[in-house]
């Protein structure tokens, strides 16, 4: 139905190729004087702000063999990553961590689901969330555009700037929460001896490890993520063995009803956010892959690289959560230190003692693998936000992002980690809106990669304005407000689901954004031609 509406209002035979013609010819409606003016003075192009001479920091980065390229399109000559495996391992390692493990435990511990129900939710909502990540990864290969630059085509230039800002906040915010969890786990090791790792030192260790990887850029990020999953996976296998030996796991009773349905929806929202959270990063990690690389291989490599660790860690987390409900001692560890406490309870006291503490350290350090994509992408998102910011080299933004993360994580761990968690849960809803807008633009209006004129990547006169994207964003935000179910806010619609409400913020936000975008976008094309 949206396709017919678009075709009738725009009156085009081939939506993809015609849209490209419209964008390329948008300046034809202006006077010749204006044409000369815009050709002579490119007021709206980032190139105005970027000195051709390498900056001091870029010269240092180049001397250290670090990546110096920012948000400019990656040309075919620059594409030197021919490893299909890289497309999978970047996400495999980033999700083989205690963060995903902790999300899985929410099913039984927070939303009252049994193990079987938790597993079904984990599988279904992860599949729903990881498909957009695999899809956007193809854009990086085909177009050589960073994800937030690609967003200028998919959501409109103005809307893309807003998404860039939110992405910066999300990258820093999630890294803060991840560091907080790991610092608490490190703090528990050797706690009774008086020689345990202080919280501030734990934060410094995780942030320092992240800086070492992200400073060097794309190649080192992929090299690190190719193998960083190995010790984490081994530590999780030890948890499985000790959980089995403890005999504390029980699957739980199957119950139904409106309250259970609300728990399923709320848990599903958390799972979806964990998987889809990489959608606003995806193209950044395939831009150096040649255009001739098989798109099918890339797509299914990303799917596999996301699916296995997400399924594995979340299902294990759900199992450990069920065990914690059955043992008062483990539950007390959870109440004090969340899932880090449960890991410690399984591995250390009356268990593996010193070796268990070693495994705790490995799992705490696994957070580096999860934070690396965020701290690499935060630099590119900051550059994409505003043209003058693109003048600041990527390495500077990467170090600034890590510094901000460290500066916030230390006081957050001590004083306001609960506030940070609630705040980041709210930020996460934008993912469904972003995906709805981006998929609408590509599949309904552009239809093929040939409809993207890469030369227009920073041309305000040719890029979509973002009227439809902004309208969809506002509508989606209203949908989220009515459908979200958090400790600080329960929407009018979500409160109708069961005793405690059910979180349908993703569903309402995404669907409302989809509807409004496909009402307004044909009008934007008709009256503005881009």
Buried (B, 14 or more C-beta within 10 A) or exposed (E): EBEEBBBEBBEBEBBBBBBBBBBBEBBEEEEEEEEEEBEEEBEBBBEEEBEEEEBEBBEBBEEEEBBBBBBBBBEEEEBEBEBBEBBBBBBBBBBBBBBBBBBBBBBBBEBBBBBEBBBBBBBBBBBBBBBBBBBBBBBBBBBBBBBBBBBBBBBBBBBBBBBBBBBBBBBBBBBBBBBBBBBBBBBBBBEEEEEBBEBBBBBBBBBEBBBBBBBBBBBBBBBBBBEBBEBBBEBBEBBBEBBEEBEBBEBBEEEEEEBBEBBBBBBBBBBBBBBBBBBBBBBBBBBBBEEEBEBEEBBBBBBBBBBBBBBBBBBBBBBBBBBBBBBEEBBEBBEEBBBBBBBBBBBBBEBBEEEBBBBBBBBBBBBBBBBBBBBBBBBBBBBBBEBEBBBBBBBBBBBBBBEBBBBBBBBBBEEBBEEBBBBBBBBBBBBBBBBBBBBBBBBBBBBBBEBBBBEBBBBBBBBBBBBBBBBBBBBBBBBBBBBBBBEEEBBEBBBEBBEBBBBBBBBBBBBBBBBBBBBBBBBBBEEBBB
